[in-house]
Amino acid sequence: MSIVTKTGDKGTTGLYGGARLPKDHPRICAYGDVDELNAILGVVLASVHLSVDARKQLTDIQHLLFRVGGDLATPMQKESKQERVSAEHVARVEEWINVIENSLLPQKSFILPGGTSAAAHVHHARTVCRRAERSVVSLQKIEPVNPDVQVLLNRLSDYFFLLARKLNAEAKVWDTEVKY
């Protein structure tokens, strides 16, 4: 099967179940933002030195983001071909957050995104994750969405923030506090 289907040439795209929506519909924007986040994680994994744990977690997140995209591409009233995002997925990310947070010095102020190349890329992932979450909030205003999707994206942005701090700490590059 070719990737060229020409079905989107008039500005629409298909959902699971066959419905078509304009490519700028909030549902399409939401899972497009999730796709962009996944691509950024691919850059992180390809271009930076990471611990075995961080590499495994980021790869697990990439797989999970495909589930998020599938969840968003399947309206709530339709039966999903795959398991939807659940509280268990959120709990797994929360476990990772707790481990990282306990390994870091307490944060006392806002910090600038950056530091090492790895941390900068992860901060970029964090901001795209926040955008994806905002897109899901916009979609929720017009259609039902699995509430665990928004919760998961919120936790993932926290995870990315802490991972960026951890990557800097491991490289002995200290966070730069914001000066007002």
N, C-alpha and C positions, 0 to 999 in steps of 0.2 A: 504494500500500500504506500503510495506516495504521500509526502507531507503536503504537497500542493493539491488542495481540494477545490480551491476557488470559491468555496461556500462563504468565505468572509469578505469577498471583494466588494460587497455593497455595504460594509460597515456593521455587519452583525456577526455574532458568534453563537455557537450552539452550547446548550447546557446538557447535562445528563437528562435523559428523558426526551430529548428532541426539541425542546423549546429554543427559540432564538431570541437574543437580546441585542440591542445596540452595543457596540464595543465600549461606549462611554457610560454604560449603565453602572450604578454603584456596585452591583454584584460583580461585574467584570473588573471594575477598578480594584475592588477588594482583593480578589484572587490574583490580579495582576501585580499588586503590591507584594503579596506573599511570594509570588514567583520571583520578583526582583530581589527580595530578601534572600531567597534560596540561592540565587546566582551570586550574591555578595558572599555568602558563606562558602560557595565554591571557590571564590577568589582567595578568601582567608585560608582555606584548606590547601590550596595549590601554591600559595606564595609565602607562607610564613612557617617558622619552626614552632611546633606546638607539642605540649606534653601528650602522652598517650591518652590520658583521661580527657583532655580538652578536644583532641582529635575525634575520639569516639563520641563524645557528647555532641559536637557540632555535626558529625555525620548522622547521628540519631535525630538531631533536630531537622536536618535536611529531609530525612524520610518522613518525619512528622509534618513538615510543611507541605509535603505532597498530600498528606491526609487532610490538612487544613484547606488546601486548595480544592480538593475533591468535595469536602464538606460545603465550602462556599459555592461550588458549582452545582450543588444539588439542593434545590429548594427544600425547606423543612417538610413540606407536605408530600414530597416524593420519597420513596424508599431508596436508600443509598446502596450502591454496589459494594461499598466498603464500610468498615466500622467508622463511625463518626468520632470526632474529637471528644474526649471524656475527661471527667475529673481525675482519673488515674493518670492521664497524660500530664495534666497540670501538676499533680503531686510529684511526679518524677522530676520535673523541672524545679520544683520547690526544694526537693532534696539536693539537687546540684547547687542551687542558690545557697542553701544553708552551709554546705561544705566550703564553698568559696568564701562566703562572708566570714565564716569563723577563721579563715586563714589570713585575713587582711586586718590591718590596723583600722580602727574606726575612722570613718570619714567625718571631718569637722566642718567642711564648707563645700560649696559647689566647686567642681574641677573642670578644667578645660579638656575637651576631647583631644586625644593625641598621645604623645609619648613615643613608643616604638611603632614601627610600621604595622605590626600585628594588632596592637591595641587600637591604632587609628582605624584600621579596617573593621575591627569589631565595633568600635563606636559608630562607624558608618552603618553597619548592620543594625545597631540599636535604633538609629534614627529612622531607618526604613521600616523597622518593626513597629515603631510608634505610628508611622504613617499608615501602615496596614491596619493597625488597631483603629485609627480614626476612620478609615474607610469602612471598617466593619460597623462602627457606631453609626455612620451615615446610612449604611444599608439597613440597619436595624430600625431606622425611623420609617422605612417604607415596607419592609418585609420581615417576617420572622427569621432569625438566624440562631443557630445553635449557640447558646450563651457561653458554653465552654470554649468556643473559638476566641471570643474577645478576652476572656480570662487568661487563656494560654498566651495570647500575643502580649498581654500586659506583663505576665511573668517572664516571657522570653526577653522583653526589653530590659527588665531588671537583671536577668541572667547575663545579657550581653554587657551591660554596664559593669557588673562585677567581674566578668571575665576580662574585660579590657583593663580594669584596675589590677587584676591578678597578673596578667601578662606583663604589664609594666613593672610590677613589684618583683616578679621573677627575673626580669632583666635589670633590676636595680635602677630603673628609671622612675622617679617619683612623680606622683600626680602634681600638676600645677594648679594651685588654688586660684580661683577667680578673684581678681582685684577690682573693686568697684570704685 
